[in-house]
Amino acid sequence: MDTGMITDVMRDAVGVVIKLGGPMLVLSMLAGVLIAIFQAVTQIHEQTIGFILKVVIIVGVLLLAGGWMLTTLQDYTREVFDLMTQI
């Protein structure tokens, strides 16, 4: 296994992590910004509002895209194991 293969595997790993974690992180960030704006306008400074909304969003994303996420992770794992058998 040369450094080119290792670099490709690591690049693919970072791509899979971004693909799987990106939607949850972006939606949580948007929810946090919207809640912060709402709290600034109404002067309601309750910490649990933002936390509960973020948890609901993450659970919703996992319910909607969980199958796709699992398939993506399985495909990457199979690819890595196939590369391991070639060594």
DRENVEX-36226 format. One record per residue (C-alpha): chain; x, y, z; residue in one letter. Coordinates in steps of 0.25 Angstrom, whole numbers. Layout:
N
NODE / chaine / east / north / up / residu
NODE / A / X / Y / Z / A .
...
//
This chain:
87
NODE / chaine / east / north / up / residu
NODE / A / 0 / 0 / 0 / M .
NODE / A / 6 / 13 / -4 / D .
NODE / A / 4 / 27 / 0 / T .
NODE / A / -5 / 30 / -11 / G .
NODE / A / -15 / 19 / -7 / M .
NODE / A / -15 / 24 / 7 / I .
NODE / A / -17 / 38 / 3 / T .
NODE / A / -29 / 34 / -6 / D .
NODE / A / -35 / 26 / 6 / V .
NODE / A / -33 / 37 / 15 / M .
NODE / A / -39 / 47 / 5 / R .
NODE / A / -51 / 38 / 3 / D .
NODE / A / -53 / 37 / 19 / A .
NODE / A / -53 / 52 / 20 / V .
NODE / A / -63 / 53 / 9 / G .
NODE / A / -72 / 42 / 15 / V .
NODE / A / -72 / 49 / 28 / V .
NODE / A / -75 / 63 / 22 / I .
NODE / A / -87 / 56 / 14 / K .
NODE / A / -92 / 49 / 26 / L .
NODE / A / -91 / 60 / 37 / G .
NODE / A / -93 / 72 / 28 / G .
NODE / A / -108 / 73 / 27 / P .
NODE / A / -110 / 71 / 42 / M .
NODE / A / -99 / 82 / 45 / L .
NODE / A / -104 / 92 / 35 / V .
NODE / A / -119 / 90 / 39 / L .
NODE / A / -115 / 91 / 54 / S .
NODE / A / -107 / 104 / 51 / M .
NODE / A / -119 / 110 / 44 / L .
NODE / A / -128 / 107 / 55 / A .
NODE / A / -118 / 113 / 65 / G .
NODE / A / -117 / 126 / 57 / V .
NODE / A / -132 / 127 / 56 / L .
NODE / A / -135 / 124 / 71 / I .
NODE / A / -124 / 134 / 74 / A .
NODE / A / -131 / 145 / 66 / I .
NODE / A / -144 / 141 / 72 / F .
NODE / A / -139 / 142 / 86 / Q .
NODE / A / -132 / 155 / 83 / A .
NODE / A / -145 / 161 / 78 / V .
NODE / A / -154 / 156 / 89 / T .
NODE / A / -144 / 157 / 100 / Q .
NODE / A / -147 / 142 / 104 / I .
NODE / A / -134 / 136 / 108 / H .
NODE / A / -137 / 122 / 111 / E .
NODE / A / -126 / 112 / 108 / Q .
NODE / A / -135 / 100 / 106 / T .
NODE / A / -143 / 106 / 94 / I .
NODE / A / -131 / 105 / 85 / G .
NODE / A / -126 / 92 / 90 / F .
NODE / A / -140 / 85 / 88 / I .
NODE / A / -141 / 90 / 74 / L .
NODE / A / -127 / 85 / 70 / K .
NODE / A / -130 / 71 / 76 / V .
NODE / A / -143 / 71 / 68 / V .
NODE / A / -136 / 75 / 56 / I .
NODE / A / -125 / 65 / 57 / I .
NODE / A / -135 / 53 / 60 / V .
NODE / A / -144 / 57 / 48 / G .
NODE / A / -131 / 57 / 39 / V .
NODE / A / -127 / 44 / 44 / L .
NODE / A / -141 / 38 / 42 / L .
NODE / A / -142 / 44 / 28 / L .
NODE / A / -128 / 41 / 23 / A .
NODE / A / -124 / 30 / 33 / G .
NODE / A / -125 / 19 / 22 / G .
NODE / A / -117 / 27 / 12 / W .
NODE / A / -106 / 30 / 23 / M .
NODE / A / -105 / 15 / 26 / L .
NODE / A / -104 / 11 / 12 / T .
NODE / A / -93 / 22 / 9 / T .
NODE / A / -85 / 17 / 21 / L .
NODE / A / -87 / 2 / 17 / Q .
NODE / A / -82 / 5 / 3 / D .
NODE / A / -69 / 12 / 9 / Y .
NODE / A / -67 / 1 / 19 / T .
NODE / A / -67 / -9 / 8 / R .
NODE / A / -58 / -1 / -1 / E .
NODE / A / -48 / 0 / 10 / V .
NODE / A / -49 / -15 / 13 / F .
NODE / A / -47 / -18 / -2 / D .
NODE / A / -35 / -10 / -2 / L .
NODE / A / -30 / -17 / 11 / M .
NODE / A / -31 / -31 / 3 / T .
NODE / A / -23 / -25 / -8 / Q .
NODE / A / -11 / -23 / 1 / I .
//
